[in-house]
C-alpha cells in the first residue's frame, strides 16, 4: 500500500450516529487522495432524520472542540461539507480544502440559529 498522508486522529470523538450507519470520522487517509472540504447544499429540514444527523455531528464538534479552532484530521468530509461555509468555517485565510491539516472553527452564532439542540449537554438520539 502506498504511503498515506498524515492525518490527526481525534481520539474520543464519536465514530458516528448510532443506529444509522452514518460515520463522523474515517479510520485512515484516502489512498486515492484527500476528499475536498466544500460547502454543499443541505436539504435536511428540522424534524427529519438528516437534520438530526447534522445536529448530532455539530453537537459532537461543539463538545469536543468548543469555540477553539480544530484540525480537520479524520473528520468525515461528507459530514463536514454539509456544515461547511455556514456552521463550520475555515479558521484562517490560507485554508486548503485538500489538506487533513486544514484548520476549521465553529461559527457559533450561525450554528446556534441552525441547530440550537446541538448545544445542550446531552443530545437525544
Secondary structure, DSSP 8 states (H G I E B T S, - for coil): ----------TT---EETTTTEESB-SS--TT-------------TTSHHHHHHHHHHHHHHHHHTTS-EE-TTB-HHHHHHHBTTTEEESSTT--TT-TT-EEEE-HHHHHHH-GGGGSS----
